[in-house]
Amino acid sequence: MLGLPSIPDFCIRPRDVRRGAVLTLVLLAAVGAGAGTGSGDSDSGAFAGASGLVARAEPAAPGPQEQPRLPVPAQARREAATADREAVARAVAEAVAEGKSAKSAAQDVVSRSGDRWGVVYDQGEYEAFADDLDGRWTGVGLWAGRLRDGRIEVDRVQPGSPAARAGMRAGDRLLSIDGQGVTGLRVAEVVALLRGEAGTPVELKLTRGGADLTETVRREELRSESVTVRELPGGITVIKVASFTRGSGDRVRAAVRAAPAGGGVMLDLRGNTGGLVTEAVTAASAFLDGGLVATYDVRGAQRALYASPGGDTARPLVALIDGGTMSAAELVTGALQDRGRAVAVGTRTFGKGSVQMPTELPDGSVAELTVGTYRTPAGRSLDGTGITPDLAAADRVEERARTVLGGIGVGP
């Protein structure tokens, strides 16, 4: 049987949302379907997300041991629709007794429940995408999203990957993989087809500008760097967090410690679709000296997440956000904003704040069902509403952020 993580704290990106206004997909140990701004579902799986995060059902207590997994928002609803776990269990038991698929039975119940972010993964999907939390996977380097009409579009291509060398581009429409049509498939299913053993070939049929193309590429072991750091004039450090994969929180803390004394920081969370909540809390801890990061509920029972003590509370800080900032990235932004630690610059975030818990099924597949929502330290629910920036900026965001830092004595 598949062993579920002891702390299922992944974040996922919503499904079937069109790129532009809002995005789709996110990173996590499982996959769903979606399309969005920033990063999308990739054959990495880490960016092929779907439903949401998960939270441990344990008593609240100060300390980093409380590390839930926050999922995708339930749109503008205050209470997320949830699939009843007992109903899922009954349907699965009946299916198994009749020799039918437990996964299919669970998916039917979830689909009928109205739990928009509930999703069921087979054992292979769940295990494969767990690898992505380390920022590594085997595939061709495509991030793909599902459009509302069911077509699959390439969201972006990883530089230097097999897909990039073959000339594939963002905006290409994927038609088939090794002869199997992909239109109408969940992104999780598309990702599963793209993945495989390193060195094995995969034939991709796509269309671009009305012309059909066929490319055969070989899968490779790929890696993504979730945290990158660069310096701007005036002692300003830009820390870009693409996603909260394993180890990203410590890398943020290291970057803050290495930043020039007296210099300001831009924490760039634009296009960050989420990740491990444990890593998000660690990243927030780089700028806080303990205290509350977020609260969340699991079927009415309240829980809390706390920052570790010892963070840099004096360095001027601006958080860059946009419509692609989701889930765990919103958790970080909300905490820094509510605690008066950062000025948020950019555009309104996505608004993903429901909590989901995984349930292992008899055949090894996993059902993730919505069980609650999370809130910022000030009690704000971000589910379906997102975070409003302190300074709205749709373009020249870094320039605006430098102005903010300059106003508090940082920069030229």
Solvent accessible surface area in square Angstrom, and as a share of the most:
residue,aa,sasa,rsa
1,M,164,0.73
2,L,15,0.07
3,G,63,0.61
4,L,53,0.27
5,P,45,0.29
6,S,104,0.67
7,I,51,0.26
8,P,12,0.08
9,D,6,0.03
10,F,4,0.02
11,C,0,0.00
12,I,0,0.00
13,R,0,0.00
14,P,0,0.00
15,R,44,0.16
16,D,43,0.22
17,V,7,0.04
18,R,87,0.32
19,R,95,0.35
20,G,57,0.54
21,A,94,0.73
22,V,48,0.28
23,L,0,0.00
24,T,0,0.00
25,L,0,0.00
26,V,0,0.00
27,L,0,0.00
28,L,0,0.00
29,A,0,0.00
30,A,0,0.00
31,V,0,0.00
32,G,0,0.00
33,A,2,0.02
34,G,0,0.00
35,A,4,0.03
36,G,0,0.00
37,T,26,0.15
38,G,34,0.33
39,S,4,0.03
40,G,0,0.00
41,D,0,0.00
42,S,1,0.01
43,D,0,0.00
44,S,0,0.00
45,G,0,0.00
46,A,0,0.00
47,F,4,0.02
48,A,0,0.00
49,G,0,0.00
50,A,0,0.00
51,S,0,0.00
52,G,0,0.00
53,L,0,0.00
54,V,0,0.00
55,A,0,0.00
56,R,38,0.14
57,A,62,0.48
58,E,68,0.30
59,P,109,0.69
60,A,51,0.40
61,A,38,0.30
62,P,104,0.65
63,G,15,0.14
64,P,68,0.43
65,Q,88,0.39
66,E,3,0.02
67,Q,30,0.13
68,P,0,0.00
69,R,0,0.00
70,L,0,0.00
71,P,0,0.00
72,V,0,0.00
73,P,2,0.01
74,A,0,0.00
75,Q,66,0.29
76,A,85,0.66
77,R,90,0.33
78,R,191,0.70
79,E,143,0.64
80,A,15,0.11
81,A,32,0.24
82,T,64,0.37
83,A,3,0.02
84,D,76,0.39
85,R,97,0.35
86,E,102,0.46
87,A,25,0.19
88,V,4,0.02
89,A,58,0.45
90,R,144,0.52
91,A,23,0.18
92,V,4,0.02
93,A,60,0.47
94,E,108,0.49
95,A,7,0.06
96,V,72,0.41
97,A,91,0.70
98,E,112,0.50
99,G,71,0.68
100,K,130,0.55
101,S,54,0.35
102,A,1,0.01
103,K,42,0.18
104,S,62,0.40
105,A,17,0.13
106,A,0,0.00
107,Q,49,0.22
108,D,74,0.39
109,V,15,0.09
110,V,3,0.02
111,S,78,0.50
112,R,181,0.66
113,S,39,0.25
114,G,39,0.37
115,D,7,0.04
116,R,85,0.31
117,W,1,0.00
118,G,2,0.02
119,V,3,0.02
120,V,0,0.00
121,Y,0,0.00
122,D,52,0.27
123,Q,66,0.29
124,G,44,0.42
125,E,9,0.04
126,Y,3,0.01
127,E,77,0.35
128,A,29,0.22
129,F,1,0.01
130,A,34,0.26
131,D,55,0.28
132,D,0,0.00
133,L,2,0.01
134,D,48,0.25
135,G,2,0.02
136,R,104,0.38
137,W,9,0.03
138,T,26,0.15
139,G,0,0.00
140,V,0,0.00
141,G,0,0.00
142,L,0,0.00
143,W,3,0.01
144,A,1,0.01
145,G,2,0.02
146,R,51,0.19
147,L,9,0.05
148,R,172,0.63
149,D,88,0.45
150,G,4,0.04
151,R,101,0.37
152,I,1,0.00
153,E,18,0.08
154,V,1,0.00
155,D,8,0.04
156,R,72,0.26
157,V,27,0.15
158,Q,28,0.12
159,P,114,0.72
160,G,55,0.53
161,S,0,0.00
162,P,5,0.03
163,A,0,0.00
164,A,35,0.27
165,R,151,0.55
166,A,30,0.23
167,G,38,0.36
168,M,9,0.04
169,R,140,0.51
170,A,65,0.50
171,G,40,0.38
172,D,2,0.01
173,R,58,0.21
174,L,2,0.01
175,L,57,0.28
176,S,15,0.10
177,I,2,0.01
178,D,84,0.44
179,G,64,0.61
180,Q,88,0.39
181,G,46,0.45
182,V,0,0.00
183,T,77,0.45
184,G,43,0.42
185,L,38,0.19
186,R,45,0.16
187,V,1,0.00
188,A,0,0.00
189,E,61,0.27
190,V,0,0.00
191,V,1,0.01
192,A,49,0.38
193,L,50,0.25
194,L,1,0.00
195,R,32,0.12
196,G,37,0.36
197,E,134,0.60
198,A,55,0.43
199,G,40,0.38
200,T,47,0.27
201,P,69,0.43
202,V,1,0.00
203,E,76,0.34
204,L,0,0.00
205,K,80,0.34
206,L,0,0.00
207,T,30,0.17
208,R,65,0.24
209,G,88,0.85
210,G,77,0.74
211,A,54,0.42
212,D,89,0.46
213,L,58,0.29
214,T,80,0.46
215,E,54,0.24
216,T,89,0.52
217,V,13,0.07
218,R,141,0.52
219,R,22,0.08
220,E,59,0.26
221,E,135,0.61
222,L,15,0.07
223,R,152,0.56
224,S,29,0.19
225,E,104,0.46
226,S,3,0.02
227,V,10,0.06
228,T,70,0.40
229,V,75,0.43
230,R,114,0.42
231,E,99,0.44
232,L,29,0.14
233,P,87,0.55
234,G,42,0.41
235,G,24,0.23
236,I,1,0.00
237,T,1,0.00
238,V,1,0.01
239,I,0,0.00
240,K,59,0.25
241,V,0,0.00
242,A,28,0.22
243,S,0,0.00
244,F,1,0.00
245,T,3,0.01
246,R,117,0.43
247,G,22,0.21
248,S,0,0.00
249,G,0,0.00
250,D,87,0.45
251,R,96,0.35
252,V,0,0.00
253,R,70,0.26
254,A,46,0.36
255,A,11,0.08
256,V,6,0.03
257,R,170,0.62
258,A,86,0.67
259,A,10,0.08
260,P,57,0.36
261,A,106,0.82
262,G,67,0.65
263,G,4,0.03
264,G,0,0.00
265,V,0,0.00
266,M,0,0.00
267,L,1,0.00
268,D,6,0.03
269,L,0,0.00
270,R,60,0.22
271,G,8,0.08
272,N,0,0.00
273,T,0,0.00
274,G,0,0.00
275,G,0,0.00
276,L,7,0.03
277,V,0,0.00
278,T,27,0.16
279,E,22,0.10
280,A,0,0.00
281,V,7,0.04
282,T,33,0.19
283,A,1,0.00
284,A,0,0.00
285,S,3,0.02
286,A,7,0.05
287,F,1,0.00
288,L,5,0.03
289,D,87,0.45
290,G,9,0.09
291,G,35,0.34
292,L,46,0.23
293,V,0,0.00
294,A,2,0.01
295,T,36,0.21
296,Y,2,0.01
297,D,29,0.15
298,V,8,0.05
299,R,122,0.45
300,G,61,0.58
301,A,39,0.31
302,Q,117,0.52
303,R,31,0.11
304,A,8,0.06
305,L,1,0.00
306,Y,54,0.21
307,A,6,0.04
308,S,28,0.18
309,P,109,0.69
310,G,69,0.66
311,G,19,0.18
312,D,42,0.22
313,T,76,0.44
314,A,93,0.72
315,R,28,0.10
316,P,27,0.17
317,L,6,0.03
318,V,0,0.00
319,A,1,0.00
320,L,0,0.00
321,I,0,0.00
322,D,38,0.20
323,G,18,0.17
324,G,0,0.00
325,T,0,0.00
326,M,0,0.00
327,S,0,0.00
328,A,0,0.00
329,A,0,0.00
330,E,0,0.00
331,L,2,0.01
332,V,0,0.00
333,T,1,0.01
334,G,0,0.00
335,A,0,0.00
336,L,0,0.00
337,Q,29,0.13
338,D,43,0.22
339,R,88,0.32
340,G,70,0.67
341,R,27,0.10
342,A,13,0.10
343,V,51,0.29
344,A,1,0.01
345,V,0,0.00
346,G,1,0.01
347,T,48,0.28
348,R,131,0.48
349,T,5,0.03
350,F,21,0.09
351,G,0,0.00
352,K,0,0.00
353,G,0,0.00
354,S,0,0.00
355,V,0,0.00
356,Q,0,0.00
357,M,28,0.13
358,P,19,0.12
359,T,43,0.25
360,E,56,0.25
361,L,6,0.03
362,P,73,0.46
363,D,72,0.37
364,G,0,0.00
365,S,2,0.01
366,V,0,0.00
367,A,0,0.00
368,E,0,0.00
369,L,2,0.01
370,T,2,0.01
371,V,9,0.05
372,G,11,0.10
373,T,13,0.08
374,Y,1,0.01
375,R,88,0.32
376,T,4,0.02
377,P,33,0.21
378,A,73,0.57
379,G,37,0.36
380,R,80,0.29
381,S,33,0.21
382,L,2,0.01
383,D,7,0.04
384,G,28,0.27
385,T,72,0.42
386,G,8,0.07
387,I,0,0.00
388,T,73,0.42
389,P,15,0.10
390,D,87,0.45
391,L,65,0.32
392,A,75,0.58
393,A,4,0.03
394,A,91,0.71
395,D,85,0.44
396,R,141,0.52
397,V,15,0.09
398,E,39,0.18
399,E,90,0.40
400,R,70,0.25
401,A,0,0.00
402,R,74,0.27
403,T,97,0.56
404,V,32,0.18
405,L,0,0.00
406,G,38,0.37
407,G,67,0.64
408,I,98,0.50
409,G,71,0.68
410,V,7,0.04
411,G,32,0.31
412,P,136,0.86
